[in-house]
């Protein structure tokens, strides 16, 4: 009987209360491989890298084209695309970063009907974008670029990709209003540069819609680096033809050496690394983070333009750009998401006020004074553009017999 009880109890297995320990070295290796991999770098590093490279490319291009007086934007664009073509070909052969291209069913027919049209509009967007640097400041260029969501929406309707939605149009109207106000406040407004930038925004919007139509099929899903692998060669060829006709006959070796071969290499490398950083950024962050990072990058570029080139920004311009940025955030994130973020920010602000009431008052008063200063400081030259107080001071000093 005792033997039977022991036999029955031995047949009922005990429940495991924890993970089983590996019984051999091979099992230990398998268990280690099944553990989720920890991220090598914090997502903030990818965000900072992307913002740095994206801002650097824009400032670098402006410096070469304007400050160093290399006024050949098509040649510079062709060089960037040629650099990207060579770099992606080498990466496809010697690294795994472009292995995603193997899942893309690319044929000659698809390349001609899909890739080539996208490449044409990509080239036109880059050419117009770089031509703008010859006429407008980086700050004003970034303000005009805020209209990109509006152009994408309107062009998607015109191309039949999306149905007309007047509610969406109302959502993006704030962007248009803000950019119009910023344009009226622009101190150094140049029509040809403004039209070039609008053309660049329009071509970029059409390109984005064509890319969206292409990627709607699962067979052609590709990350930005794989896209560059396919687009860069055709774009470099088309830009090269335009450069040969338009700019190569006018450029001299002296102008090239004035910039410097090392500078050109670093410029091309910076532009290519930006595309690589986008791949990692998309995989490590959310759409919300990318939207806010884009807004932060634009604001930093405006500030950098003011610091490097002493770009004057009027209060009216700052006010209009603020409206445009607010409209862009609302359009990309949506009203419900913004309500949640605003509610959370309100709770944090209330908590900050309860713990540090004096500091919150200082921050509030400083913000109000800064806003008043920007608005009235920018509008004052408009109402009294020829007012010069020095002449009245000199006149008063002469009447009093005091030398000024």
JOBEL-V794564 format. One record per residue. N is the residue number from 1. RES is the residue in three letters. PSI is psi in whole degrees, -180 to 180 (999 if undefined). OMEGA is omega in degrees with one decimal (999 if undefined). NEAR is the number of other ideal C-beta (glycine too) atoms within 8 Angstrom. Layout:
((N:RES:PSI:OMEGA:NEAR) (N:RES:PSI:OMEGA:NEAR))
//
This chain:
((1:UNK:-43:177.3:4) (2:UNK:-38:179.2:5) (3:UNK:-38:-179.7:6) (4:UNK:-41:178.8:7) (5:UNK:-41:-179.1:8) (6:UNK:-33:-179.7:8) (7:UNK:-41:179.1:8) (8:UNK:-45:179.4:8) (9:UNK:-29:178.5:7) (10:UNK:-23:-179.2:6) (11:UNK:-19:-179.9:5) (12:UNK:115:-177.1:6) (13:UNK:150:175.9:3) (14:UNK:146:177.9:4) (15:UNK:135:178.6:4) (16:UNK:128:-178.0:6) (17:UNK:6:-180.0:3) (18:UNK:180:-179.8:4) (19:UNK:139:179.5:4) (20:UNK:139:178.7:5) (21:UNK:145:178.0:4) (22:UNK:142:-177.5:9) (23:UNK:-6:179.1:4) (24:UNK:173:178.7:6) (25:UNK:-38:178.9:6) (26:UNK:-42:177.9:6) (27:UNK:-38:179.1:9) (28:UNK:-40:179.6:9) (29:UNK:-40:179.1:8) (30:UNK:-42:179.6:9) (31:UNK:-37:179.8:9) (32:UNK:-36:-179.8:7) (33:UNK:-29:-178.1:6) (34:UNK:-13:178.2:5) (35:UNK:142:179.4:6) (36:UNK:136:-177.6:3) (37:UNK:135:178.1:4) (38:UNK:143:179.3:4) (39:UNK:135:-177.6:7) (40:UNK:-42:-178.1:3) (41:UNK:153:176.7:6) (42:UNK:142:179.6:5) (43:UNK:-28:179.5:10) (44:UNK:-31:179.6:6) (45:UNK:-41:178.5:8) (46:UNK:-37:179.1:13) (47:UNK:-48:-179.4:12) (48:UNK:-40:179.8:8) (49:UNK:-45:-179.2:11) (50:UNK:-45:179.5:13) (51:UNK:-42:-179.7:12) (52:UNK:-48:-177.7:8) (53:UNK:-42:-179.7:12) (54:UNK:-44:178.1:11) (55:UNK:-39:-177.9:12) (56:UNK:-41:-179.7:9) (57:UNK:-45:-178.8:12) (58:UNK:-47:-179.9:11) (59:UNK:-37:179.0:13) (60:UNK:-46:179.9:12) (61:UNK:-43:178.6:12) (62:UNK:-40:-178.7:12) (63:UNK:-43:-179.7:9) (64:UNK:-47:-173.9:13) (65:UNK:-33:-174.5:14) (66:UNK:-60:-174.9:10) (67:UNK:-42:179.0:7) (68:UNK:0:173.5:10) (69:UNK:32:172.5:7) (70:UNK:85:-168.1:11) (71:UNK:56:-179.7:7) (72:UNK:75:-174.5:12) (73:UNK:-31:-179.2:12) (74:UNK:-39:176.4:14) (75:UNK:-42:179.7:11) (76:UNK:-42:178.4:14) (77:UNK:-42:177.5:13) (78:UNK:-40:178.0:13) (79:UNK:-44:178.7:11) (80:UNK:-45:-177.8:13) (81:UNK:-35:175.6:14) (82:UNK:-41:176.5:11) (83:UNK:-45:-179.7:12) (84:UNK:-37:178.9:15) (85:UNK:-49:-179.9:11) (86:UNK:-43:-177.1:8) (87:UNK:-43:-179.7:9) (88:UNK:-35:176.6:13) (89:UNK:-42:178.2:9) (90:UNK:-41:179.6:8) (91:UNK:-36:178.2:11) (92:UNK:-30:-177.1:9) (93:UNK:-35:-170.4:6) (94:UNK:-4:179.0:4) (95:UNK:177:178.7:7) (96:UNK:4:-176.4:4) (97:UNK:-22:-178.4:8) (98:UNK:20:178.5:12) (99:UNK:-18:178.2:6) (100:UNK:-20:-179.8:10) (101:UNK:-22:-178.0:12) (102:UNK:-22:178.8:5) (103:UNK:-5:179.4:5) (104:UNK:123:-179.0:11) (105:UNK:76:-176.6:6) (106:UNK:125:176.6:9) (107:UNK:171:178.7:6) (108:UNK:-37:180.0:5) (109:UNK:-45:179.4:6) (110:UNK:-40:-178.4:11) (111:UNK:-43:-178.1:11) (112:UNK:-38:-174.3:8) (113:UNK:-23:-176.2:7) (114:UNK:-52:-174.1:11) (115:UNK:-44:-176.7:12) (116:UNK:-47:177.2:10) (117:UNK:-40:177.5:9) (118:UNK:-41:179.0:13) (119:UNK:-36:179.3:12) (120:UNK:-48:-178.5:9) (121:UNK:-31:174.7:13) (122:UNK:-44:179.0:12) (123:UNK:-45:179.3:14) (124:UNK:-38:178.1:11) (125:UNK:-44:-179.8:12) (126:UNK:-41:-179.6:14) (127:UNK:-50:179.9:14) (128:UNK:-40:179.7:13) (129:UNK:-42:-179.9:12) (130:UNK:-31:175.4:13) (131:UNK:-31:-178.1:12) (132:UNK:-32:-178.8:13) (133:UNK:-20:179.8:14) (134:UNK:-16:-171.5:9) (135:UNK:-32:-174.0:10) (136:UNK:161:176.8:12) (137:UNK:158:178.1:9) (138:UNK:-38:-178.3:15) (139:UNK:-49:-178.3:12) (140:UNK:-34:177.1:14) (141:UNK:-44:179.5:13) (142:UNK:-35:178.2:12) (143:UNK:-41:179.0:15) (144:UNK:-35:-179.5:14) (145:UNK:-18:178.2:10) (146:UNK:-16:179.6:14) (147:UNK:1:-178.1:13) (148:UNK:-46:177.6:10) (149:UNK:-36:178.6:11) (150:UNK:-45:179.8:10) (151:UNK:-39:178.3:12) (152:UNK:-43:-179.2:11) (153:UNK:-49:-177.0:12) (154:UNK:-40:179.6:9) (155:UNK:-31:177.3:12) (156:UNK:-33:175.2:11) (157:UNK:-45:-178.3:11) (158:UNK:-33:-178.9:6) (159:UNK:-4:179.6:8) (160:UNK:15:-179.5:4) (161:UNK:-34:-178.9:8) (162:UNK:149:178.2:7) (163:UNK:153:179.3:4) (164:UNK:130:-179.3:5) (165:UNK:104:-176.9:7) (166:UNK:-25:177.2:6) (167:UNK:-41:176.2:6) (168:UNK:-39:179.1:9) (169:UNK:-40:177.5:9) (170:UNK:-35:-179.7:7) (171:UNK:-34:-177.5:10) (172:UNK:-3:-177.6:13) (173:UNK:-30:179.0:9) (174:UNK:-33:178.7:12) (175:UNK:-45:-179.8:16) (176:UNK:-46:179.8:10) (177:UNK:-44:-179.5:12) (178:UNK:-43:-179.2:17) (179:UNK:-37:176.9:15) (180:UNK:-45:177.9:9) (181:UNK:-44:179.1:13) (182:UNK:-36:179.7:17) (183:UNK:-40:176.5:12) (184:UNK:-30:-179.7:8) (185:UNK:-7:180.0:14) (186:UNK:126:-176.0:10) (187:UNK:-40:-178.6:8) (188:UNK:67:-177.4:8) (189:UNK:129:177.5:8) (190:UNK:120:-173.4:8) (191:UNK:-44:-176.5:6) (192:UNK:-39:176.9:7) (193:UNK:-39:178.3:12) (194:UNK:-43:180.0:13) (195:UNK:-39:176.0:8) (196:UNK:-44:-178.0:13) (197:UNK:-39:175.6:15) (198:UNK:-40:176.3:10) (199:UNK:-42:177.6:10) (200:UNK:-41:178.8:15) (201:UNK:-42:-179.7:13) (202:UNK:-47:179.7:10) (203:UNK:-38:178.1:13) (204:UNK:-38:178.6:13) (205:UNK:-44:178.0:13) (206:UNK:-41:178.2:11) (207:UNK:-44:-179.2:12) (208:UNK:-39:177.7:9) (209:UNK:-39:177.1:13) (210:UNK:-40:177.7:12) (211:UNK:-42:178.4:10) (212:UNK:-41:178.3:10) (213:UNK:-38:178.8:8) (214:UNK:-44:-175.8:10) (215:UNK:-6:177.8:9) (216:UNK:-20:175.5:5) (217:UNK:135:-178.5:7) (218:UNK:-22:-177.7:4) (219:UNK:-20:-174.3:6) (220:UNK:25:174.7:12) (221:UNK:127:179.3:8) (222:UNK:147:178.4:10) (223:UNK:171:-176.6:8) (224:UNK:-32:-178.9:9) (225:UNK:-41:176.0:15) (226:UNK:-38:176.3:12) (227:UNK:-44:178.5:10) (228:UNK:-35:178.5:11) (229:UNK:-39:-179.0:12) (230:UNK:-35:-174.0:13) (231:UNK:-34:-172.3:12) (232:UNK:-45:-177.7:13) (233:UNK:-47:-178.2:8) (234:UNK:-36:178.2:11) (235:UNK:-41:178.6:13) (236:UNK:-40:179.7:13) (237:UNK:-46:-179.0:8) (238:UNK:-44:177.5:11) (239:UNK:-35:178.7:15) (240:UNK:-39:178.3:10) (241:UNK:-45:178.4:8) (242:UNK:-42:-179.4:12) (243:UNK:-40:179.8:13) (244:UNK:-37:-178.3:7) (245:UNK:-38:-167.3:6) (246:UNK:-43:-168.3:7) (247:UNK:-33:-176.7:9) (248:UNK:-40:178.6:9) (249:UNK:-20:-176.0:4) (250:UNK:-20:-175.0:6) (251:UNK:150:178.6:9) (252:UNK:158:178.2:6) (253:UNK:-30:178.0:5) (254:UNK:-39:178.5:6) (255:UNK:-35:177.5:11) (256:UNK:-46:-179.1:11) (257:UNK:-24:176.3:8) (258:UNK:-37:174.6:9) (259:UNK:-46:179.1:10) (260:UNK:136:-179.5:7) (261:UNK:-37:178.8:7) (262:UNK:-41:178.4:6) (263:UNK:-43:177.4:10) (264:UNK:-43:-179.7:11) (265:UNK:-46:-179.9:8) (266:UNK:-36:178.4:9) (267:UNK:-45:178.4:15) (268:UNK:-39:178.8:12) (269:UNK:-42:179.7:9) (270:UNK:-43:179.3:12) (271:UNK:-38:179.8:13) (272:UNK:-42:179.3:12) (273:UNK:-28:175.9:9) (274:UNK:-43:178.8:12) (275:UNK:-36:177.6:12) (276:UNK:-41:-177.8:10) (277:UNK:-31:179.1:13) (278:UNK:-38:-179.9:11) (279:UNK:-47:-178.9:12) (280:UNK:-35:-179.2:10) (281:UNK:-42:-179.3:14) (282:UNK:-38:-177.7:10) (283:UNK:-16:-173.8:5) (284:UNK:-11:-176.2:8) (285:UNK:172:179.9:10) (286:UNK:171:178.5:5) (287:UNK:-34:178.8:6) (288:UNK:-46:-179.5:8) (289:UNK:-41:-179.4:10) (290:UNK:-39:178.3:11) (291:UNK:-48:-179.4:11) (292:UNK:-35:177.3:9) (293:UNK:-37:177.4:13) (294:UNK:-41:177.5:8) (295:UNK:-44:179.1:11) (296:UNK:-41:179.2:9) (297:UNK:-43:179.9:11) (298:UNK:-42:179.1:12) (299:UNK:-42:179.7:9) (300:UNK:-36:178.2:10) (301:UNK:-39:176.3:14) (302:UNK:-45:179.0:14) (303:UNK:-40:178.7:8) (304:UNK:-39:177.6:11) (305:UNK:-39:177.9:14) (306:UNK:-37:-176.4:12) (307:UNK:-41:-173.6:6) (308:UNK:-48:-175.2:7) (309:UNK:9:-179.3:9) (310:UNK:43:-179.6:6) (311:UNK:123:178.4:10) (312:UNK:132:177.9:7) (313:UNK:119:179.5:10) (314:UNK:160:177.6:13) (315:UNK:-38:177.8:13) (316:UNK:-38:178.7:14) (317:UNK:-44:178.3:16) (318:UNK:-39:178.6:13) (319:UNK:-46:179.6:14) (320:UNK:-40:-180.0:18) (321:UNK:-36:177.1:14) (322:UNK:-41:177.5:9) (323:UNK:-43:-179.0:13) (324:UNK:-43:179.1:17) (325:UNK:-42:177.5:13) (326:UNK:-43:177.4:10) (327:UNK:-38:179.6:15) (328:UNK:-42:178.3:12) (329:UNK:-43:179.9:12) (330:UNK:-41:-178.2:12) (331:UNK:-41:-175.0:11) (332:UNK:-35:-176.6:9) (333:UNK:-32:-178.8:10) (334:UNK:154:-175.7:7) (335:UNK:-42:-177.0:6) (336:UNK:-44:179.2:6) (337:UNK:-40:-180.0:9) (338:UNK:-37:177.8:11) (339:UNK:-42:178.5:8) (340:UNK:-44:-180.0:8) (341:UNK:-39:179.0:9) (342:UNK:-41:177.5:8) (343:UNK:-43:178.6:8) (344:UNK:-40:178.0:8) (345:UNK:-38:177.6:8) (346:UNK:-40:177.8:8) (347:UNK:-42:178.6:8) (348:UNK:-40:179.7:8) (349:UNK:-40:177.9:9) (350:UNK:-40:178.1:8) (351:UNK:-38:177.6:8) (352:UNK:-39:179.1:10) (353:UNK:-34:179.5:9) (354:UNK:-31:179.8:6) (355:UNK:-37:-178.9:6) (356:UNK:74:-175.8:7) (357:UNK:-39:-178.4:8) (358:UNK:-43:-179.2:6) (359:UNK:-35:178.7:8) (360:UNK:-37:177.0:11) (361:UNK:-42:179.4:8) (362:UNK:-44:179.8:8) (363:UNK:-42:-179.4:8) (364:UNK:-48:-179.8:8) (365:UNK:-41:179.6:8) (366:UNK:-41:180.0:8) (367:UNK:-42:179.4:8) (368:UNK:-45:179.1:8) (369:UNK:-40:178.9:8) (370:UNK:-42:179.2:8) (371:UNK:-44:178.9:8) (372:UNK:-42:-179.7:8) (373:UNK:-43:-179.3:9) (374:UNK:-43:-177.8:11) (375:UNK:-55:-175.9:11) (376:UNK:-29:176.4:9) (377:UNK:-34:178.6:8) (378:UNK:-31:-177.8:16) (379:UNK:-24:-176.2:11) (380:UNK:-46:178.6:8) (381:UNK:-25:179.8:8) (382:UNK:-39:-177.4:8) (383:UNK:-29:-179.6:6) (384:UNK:67:-173.6:6) (385:UNK:-27:-176.2:6) (386:UNK:11:-178.4:4) (387:UNK:124:178.0:5) (388:UNK:105:-175.0:5) (389:UNK:-16:-176.4:6) (390:UNK:-34:-178.9:6) (391:UNK:-35:178.7:7) (392:UNK:-36:177.2:7) (393:UNK:-43:179.1:9) (394:UNK:-42:179.6:9) (395:UNK:-44:179.8:8) (396:UNK:-39:179.6:8) (397:UNK:-35:177.7:10) (398:UNK:-39:179.9:9) (399:UNK:-32:179.0:6) (400:UNK:-2:179.8:6) (401:UNK:27:177.8:4) (402:UNK:131:178.9:6) (403:UNK:131:-178.7:3) (404:UNK:999:999:6))
//
